[in-house]
Structures are given as structure tokens and as C-alpha cells.
Amino acid sequence: MVSMKDIARECGVSVAAVSKALSGQPDISEATREKIKKAAGSMGYQPNSAAKVLRTHRSNNIGVLFVDEAHNGLTNEFFALLLDRFKHVADSKGYDITFINRGISSGSMGNMNYLAHARYRAFDGVLIACMDFHNAEVIELAQSNIPLVTIDYSFEDRMSVGSDNVSGIRDLVLYCAKMGHKKIAYIHDDNDSAVTRDRVGSFKDTMESLGLSVPESYLPVAEYRKTEGSRRATEKLLALKDRPTCILCPDDFSALGGIAAIKEAGLEIPKDISIVGYDGIRVGRHLTPSLTTLRQPTELIGETAAQKLISLIENPAETRIEKVIVKGRIYEGGSVARI
């Protein structure tokens, strides 16, 4: 392994000069700095990461806690795009990304929890992008002193970035009403997450503001990103004597189940019934007709989360703790008829 001493010998300078050049210290000439950096590169020098942590108190490693209750993992396009953009920004700032898990053994103490893993890896900061924010280990991590940003959930005195779920559902309902629909159903998840509470509350409030009634039968339950649940919920809605003219689904992927149920019933979209998604994933654009949906600004959320977390790491005193809300926009598609 190439050491600083080897580089110093090659360049005819002191080890101290090599250290200054490679750590970016100012008290060394630019010519000498470039000579040393060029030699280090050609000789294959790799800095000792453990020594760097001790010297700078920073590992340049960010932990990502991603726990999807639906177990879709990174096949969930919303989170996949979000995390990809987060990683892109982190890479550009010189940070590595490591997923936090509970499978690492700490010897006689057994497997580590999330906080123990974060400390074991010496993460400079952590991104939490998951559905279960009520998990005791997640709460323990959020209450630690590690710089942290959450997605679509707000802990007290913690930075968060998320979609405007209230305005998203409101905009969709107002659009459907503008197209002439008065009988609007909403298939929704019933988990106790902030996302669900905001969306369901916004749906009911917007319908009430329009003077439109919402029978309990118009609010069937189905999990996020589960096509089978939305298929069964859609079948129940279609079987109603006074069925809705428009169905809002939990998200675009689960809407595929609703679309299948409508087609199996011999009905045509949007001629016989309209259907709406949420998220704006690519698959919806390739359906016939294309799916009307609320496009979430996933890449912007990921980018903003990375910028905020790195600011917390590098400039904690100047970084204001805030709850950043990013607004989406409607993609009209062709799945909602004008009636």
C-alpha cells in the first residue's frame, strides 16, 4: 500500500507537505500541490479512511434508512427515483451512501438496531425514507444527535422534505369536479401515516367544500402499491347500485388493479367510468388511455433532501430546521371523461 512517505520520497518533499496538499490546506504552493496530487494519483494512493475520520471528525458517509411496509423495496418507482437523485447530489459533494440495516452483528451483544448501526458506521447524517415512522427504532434514531432529514414525515425539531399531499388530492378532486363529476370515490390506504391522513382529510374537505356527498361505500380501503387490493375495491364500487362516475386510486401502480377490474366488467375507460392515479410514474403514461394523475416532484424531493442534509452536516449553525413542502402538478391524461 502506497503511503504519504512514499509520495514524499517520489516528489522530494516532506511528509507534512504531502499531508497539506492532499487535505487541501492553503499554506502550500499550487505548483507543489499539483505535483503531489499527480504523483499520488499515478502511484495509486488511497487515504486511510479511519485516520481521516479521526482527523476531520467526518466520514463522508451518509446512511439511508428505507423501510417500505409494503415490501416493494426499490421496485417502488417513487422512492427509486427519489433515492437516485439523492445519491447523485451526495456523490457530487463527495459523500458515499450506505443503507442502514439491523443484520450487522455486534458480537456478544447480538444484532445492532438502527441507531447502533448508524454510530458503528460513523455516518455524518441520515436520510429516513420509509412508511413506518412509528417504529420504536426509527423514533430512537430520530431523537439522537445525528444530523437527519425525513421524507414525508415530520419529527419535532427535525428537518423534513415532502410532497404537498393536501393540495395534491385537492387539485385532483377539483379537476374531476371541473370535468363534471359529482360522484367521486376514493380508494385509500388506512395506515396511520401522515401521508394517508393528509390525503384522506383533503379528499373529504374538498368534496365538502364543493357540496358533494361522500357515502361510506365510496371510501373503500386498499394498500398503497398493491394492485390486487385496488382491484377488489374497484369491484365493490362497480357493484354499487349508485356507483361513482370517477374513482381515485391510492397511487398509479395500484390503479392498474382498478383498471383491470373495470375491463373485466366489460366497461370502457373513460366512456363508462373514469379513473385517477397518484404519483406520476412512467407506466401510467403508456396506458391507453394514459392515466390522469398527480405527478409528484420525486427528483426535486430527493435533491432537496440531499442539499438540506449536507447543509446540516457541514454548516449546522447556519442551517435552519424547516419542513420543506414541494408541490406536484396534475397530468391530465385521458382517463377522466367530461360529463
C-alpha positions in Angstrom: 0.0 0.0 0.0 1.3 3.4 -1.0 1.9 5.8 1.9 2.4 9.5 2.3 6.1 8.8 2.9 6.3 7.1 -0.5 4.8 10.1 -2.2 7.1 12.5 -0.3 10.1 10.5 -1.4 8.9 10.5 -5.0 8.3 14.3 -5.1 11.3 15.3 -3.0 9.2 17.0 -0.4 8.3 16.4 3.3 5.6 14.2 4.6 4.0 17.3 6.1 3.8 18.9 2.6 2.1 15.8 1.2 -0.4 15.9 4.0 -1.2 19.5 3.4 -1.5 19.1 -0.3 -3.9 16.1 -0.1 -6.0 17.6 2.7 -6.5 20.9 0.9 -4.6 23.1 3.3 -3.8 26.6 1.9 -0.2 27.0 3.2 1.5 25.3 0.2 2.2 26.5 -3.3 -0.2 25.5 -6.1 2.6 24.0 -8.2 3.7 21.7 -5.3 0.1 20.8 -4.6 -0.5 19.7 -8.2 2.8 17.8 -8.3 1.9 15.9 -5.2 -1.7 15.2 -6.3 -0.5 13.9 -9.7 2.1 11.6 -8.0 -0.5 10.3 -5.6 -2.9 9.5 -8.4 -0.3 7.8 -10.6 1.0 5.8 -7.6 -2.5 4.6 -6.6 -2.5 6.3 -3.2 -5.7 5.7 -1.1 -6.2 7.7 2.1 -6.8 5.8 5.3 -10.5 6.4 5.9 -10.3 5.6 9.6 -7.5 8.2 10.1 -9.5 10.7 8.1 -12.5 10.3 10.5 -10.2 10.9 13.5 -8.6 13.9 11.9 -11.7 15.6 10.4 -14.5 14.1 12.6 -16.3 13.3 9.4 -16.6 10.0 7.5 -18.2 11.5 4.3 -20.7 8.7 4.5 -24.5 9.2 4.7 -26.8 6.5 6.0 -30.2 5.8 4.3 -32.9 4.1 6.2 -35.5 2.8 3.8 -38.2 0.6 5.3 -41.1 0.1 3.0 -44.0 -1.6 4.8 -45.4 -2.9 1.5 -42.0 -4.6 0.9 -41.8 -3.3 -2.6 -38.2 -2.1 -2.0 -36.5 -0.2 -4.8 -39.1 -1.6 -7.3 -41.2 1.3 -5.9 -40.5 3.9 -8.6 -41.3 6.9 -6.4 -38.6 6.0 -3.9 -36.2 4.7 -6.5 -36.2 8.0 -8.4 -36.1 10.0 -5.2 -33.1 8.0 -3.8 -31.3 8.1 -7.2 -31.4 11.9 -7.2 -30.4 12.0 -3.5 -27.4 9.8 -4.3 -26.5 12.0 -7.4 -26.3 15.1 -5.2 -24.4 13.3 -2.4 -21.9 11.9 -4.9 -21.3 15.4 -6.3 -20.5 16.6 -2.8 -18.1 13.8 -2.1 -20.4 11.6 0.1 -20.9 7.9 0.0 -24.3 6.3 0.6 -24.8 3.2 2.8 -28.2 1.6 3.6 -28.8 1.1 7.3 -29.9 -2.4 8.4 -30.2 -4.5 11.5 -28.3 -7.5 10.2 -24.8 -6.5 11.4 -23.6 -8.4 14.4 -22.0 -6.6 17.3 -20.6 -9.7 18.7 -21.9 -10.8 22.1 -24.5 -8.0 22.0 -26.3 -9.5 19.0 -27.6 -7.6 16.1 -27.5 -3.8 16.1 -30.5 -1.6 16.0 -30.7 1.3 13.5 -29.1 3.9 15.8 -26.3 1.5 16.8 -25.6 0.7 13.1 -25.5 4.5 12.3 -23.0 5.0 15.0 -21.0 1.9 14.1 -20.7 3.3 10.5 -19.9 6.8 11.9 -22.5 8.3 9.5 -22.2 12.1 9.1 -26.0 12.2 8.6 -29.0 10.0 7.9 -31.9 10.1 5.5 -35.1 8.4 6.6 -37.4 7.5 3.7 -39.9 5.0 5.0 -43.5 4.3 5.7 -43.3 3.3 9.4 -42.3 6.3 11.4 -43.9 4.9 14.5 -41.3 2.1 14.8 -39.5 2.4 18.1 -36.1 2.1 16.5 -36.9 4.8 13.9 -38.0 7.1 16.7 -34.8 6.4 18.7 -32.7 7.3 15.6 -34.7 10.5 15.1 -34.2 11.5 18.7 -30.4 11.1 18.5 -27.9 13.8 17.8 -27.1 12.6 14.3 -28.0 15.2 11.5 -31.1 13.8 9.9 -33.7 14.5 7.2 -37.0 12.6 6.8 -39.2 12.2 3.8 -43.0 12.8 4.0 -43.0 12.9 7.8 -42.0 15.5 10.4 -40.4 14.8 13.8 -40.2 17.6 16.2 -37.1 19.8 15.7 -36.0 17.7 12.7 -35.6 18.7 9.0 -38.2 17.1 6.6 -38.9 17.3 2.9 -42.1 16.0 1.4 -44.9 16.3 -1.2 -47.9 18.6 -0.6 -50.3 15.7 -0.2 -53.1 18.1 0.8 -53.0 20.2 -2.3 -52.3 17.2 -4.5 -55.6 15.4 -3.6 -57.4 18.8 -3.6 -56.2 19.5 -7.1 -57.3 16.1 -8.4 -60.8 16.4 -6.9 -61.2 19.9 -8.2 -60.1 18.7 -11.7 -62.6 15.8 -11.7 -65.3 18.1 -10.5 -64.5 20.6 -13.3 -64.9 17.7 -15.7 -68.5 17.3 -14.4 -68.1 14.5 -11.9 -70.1 14.7 -8.7 -69.9 11.0 -7.7 -66.3 10.6 -6.8 -64.9 7.6 -4.9 -61.5 7.4 -3.2 -59.8 4.1 -2.7 -57.2 4.7 0.1 -54.8 3.0 2.4 -55.9 3.1 6.1 -52.4 3.1 7.6 -51.8 5.8 10.3 -49.3 7.7 8.3 -49.1 11.5 7.8 -49.4 10.9 4.0 -52.7 9.0 4.4 -54.2 11.3 7.0 -53.4 14.4 4.8 -54.8 12.8 1.6 -58.0 11.3 3.1 -58.6 14.5 5.1 -58.1 16.6 2.0 -60.4 14.5 -0.1 -63.3 14.8 2.4 -62.7 18.5 2.9 -62.6 19.3 -0.8 -65.7 17.3 -1.5 -67.5 19.1 1.3 -66.4 22.5 0.0 -67.9 21.5 -3.3 -71.2 20.5 -1.7 -70.6 16.9 -2.8 -71.6 14.0 -0.5 -69.3 11.0 0.1 -71.1 7.8 1.1 -69.0 5.5 3.3 -69.2 3.0 0.4 -67.2 5.5 -1.7 -64.3 5.1 0.6 -63.0 1.5 0.3 -59.6 0.6 1.7 -56.7 -0.9 -0.2 -52.9 -0.8 0.4 -50.6 1.5 -1.4 -48.8 -0.1 -4.4 -50.9 -3.3 -4.2 -52.8 -4.0 -7.4 -55.0 -6.8 -6.0 -56.4 -4.6 -3.2 -57.4 -1.8 -5.6 -58.9 -4.4 -8.0 -61.1 -5.8 -5.2 -62.1 -2.3 -4.1 -63.0 -1.3 -7.6 -65.1 -4.4 -8.0 -67.1 -3.3 -4.9 -67.6 0.2 -6.2 -68.8 -1.1 -9.6 -71.3 -3.4 -7.8 -73.0 -0.5 -6.0 -76.5 0.4 -7.2 -75.5 4.1 -7.3 -71.9 3.6 -8.4 -69.4 6.5 -8.7 -68.6 8.0 -12.1 -64.9 8.6 -11.1 -62.6 6.6 -8.9 -59.4 7.9 -7.3 -56.8 5.2 -6.6 -54.1 5.2 -3.9 -51.3 5.5 -6.5 -50.6 4.8 -10.1 -49.3 1.3 -9.6 -52.4 0.2 -7.6 -54.6 1.9 -10.3 -53.5 -1.0 -12.6 -55.7 -3.3 -10.5 -58.6 -0.9 -10.7 -58.2 -0.7 -14.5 -58.2 -4.5 -14.7 -61.4 -4.7 -12.7 -63.1 -2.2 -15.0 -62.1 -4.0 -18.1 -63.1 -7.4 -16.6 -66.6 -5.9 -16.0 -66.8 -5.1 -19.7 -66.6 -1.3 -19.1 -64.6 1.2 -21.1 -62.4 4.0 -19.6 -63.3 6.8 -19.6 -66.6 6.3 -21.6 -68.3 4.3 -18.9 -66.2 5.2 -15.8 -63.2 7.4 -15.1 -60.2 6.5 -13.0 -57.3 8.6 -11.5 -53.9 7.7 -10.0 -51.3 9.4 -7.9 -47.5 9.7 -8.2 -47.0 10.2 -11.9 -44.9 7.0 -12.5 -43.9 6.2 -16.1 -46.2 3.2 -16.5 -49.3 5.4 -16.4 -48.2 7.4 -19.4 -48.1 4.2 -21.6 -51.6 3.0 -20.8 -54.4 3.5 -23.3 -55.9 5.9 -22.4 -53.0 7.4 -20.4 -53.7 7.7 -16.7 -54.8 11.0 -15.2 -52.6 11.5 -12.1 -50.8 13.9 -9.8 -47.2 13.9 -10.7 -45.1 14.1 -7.6 -41.8 16.0 -7.9 -39.8 13.0 -6.8 -36.4 14.1 -8.2 -36.8 17.5 -6.6 -37.6 16.0 -3.3 -34.5 13.8 -3.4 -32.3 16.7 -4.5 -33.7 19.0 -1.8 -33.3 16.3 0.9 -29.6 15.8 0.0 -28.9 19.5 -0.1 -30.6 20.1 3.3 -28.8 17.1 5.0 -25.4 18.1 3.7 -26.0 21.6 4.9 -26.9 20.2 8.4 -23.7 18.3 8.3 -21.3 21.0 7.1 -23.0 24.2 8.4 -25.2 23.2 11.4 -25.1 26.6 13.0 -26.3 28.4 9.8 -28.9 25.8 8.7 -32.5 26.5 9.7 -34.6 23.4 10.7 -37.6 23.5 8.5 -40.4 21.4 6.9 -40.0 21.8 3.1 -43.1 21.1 1.2 -42.9 20.5 -2.6 -46.0 20.8 -4.7 -46.8 18.4 -7.5 -48.9 19.0 -10.6 -51.7 17.3 -12.5 -51.1 15.3 -15.6 -54.5 15.3 -17.3 -54.0 12.1 -19.3 -57.1 10.7 -20.9 -58.7 8.5 -18.2 -61.2 11.2 -17.0 -64.3 11.9 -19.1 -66.1 15.2 -19.4 -69.7 14.6 -18.4 
